[in-house]
Amino acid sequence: MHQYARIATELQRRIAAGELRPGDRVPSTRQITQEWGVAMATATKVLNTLRQEGLVRAVQGVGTVVASPDRTARREPEPDLSRDRIVAAGLRIADSDGLAGVSMRRIATELGTATMSLYRHVPGKDDLVVLMADAALTEEPLPAGGLADWRARLELLAHLQWRACHRHPWLSGAIPLNRPQAMPSAMRHTEWALRALAGPAPKTRLYAYLTLVGYVRGAAAGLEAETRDMSALAGLTSPDIEFDIDELFEFGLGRMLDGLAPLFEHSAGRHSRRDRPDLDPVT
């Protein structure tokens, strides 16, 4: 989580807990820099995040204060308000308007509750996006067993993640490879793939899997825009060529797996099924 997001989450917690009540002044940018030791730009981003969520508002001559709950919203959460309902609402909004359209305030409006009620279940938007991505990857479960062949496993995982990105076009940009997130589904994907990658050193096996994941996410980035670009490219090359984004994905996936093959196939004969307890069915 970014530094500004951690500070915003802490202030959100104080507001939700009643430590900061409607009309109370929240820490100014200068106070934030002093309390958390961050730059002024980071402190400014903290307050902007809280404003976007509808939790604070600027009052001339006073500063930034905690906003009053939306009078059109219910002050107490609905009895069945839960993290799952919040995540489901976030998914619907992101699928329709992208991640930029997702905010705690908009979700609260959709669910008919006060914005601050959501923070009892989800710390903030960054955490919500992680939960949404995790939910998106669980929609299509992994096979219960089988597929001991490394190539078959990686190919299946690539197709599974590709279909998830088709259903949720925002997903490819929601899970950065260089900042691992606490996502049980993503960890299951990784562990399931590594069970079939025998031979090279553990770091090489992990890098091979992450290279494949990076390919899937890169290919999935901006699916609609890329489809339009491919159509334009086809018109510039040959009228007989019909570009298809799924065919392009399959072509690239095949070449990617061909490139990884030398790492694993030379050791395939040295590892029998009996010697591979790591290929036990996934539970």
Disulfide bonds with the S-S distance in Angstrom:
none
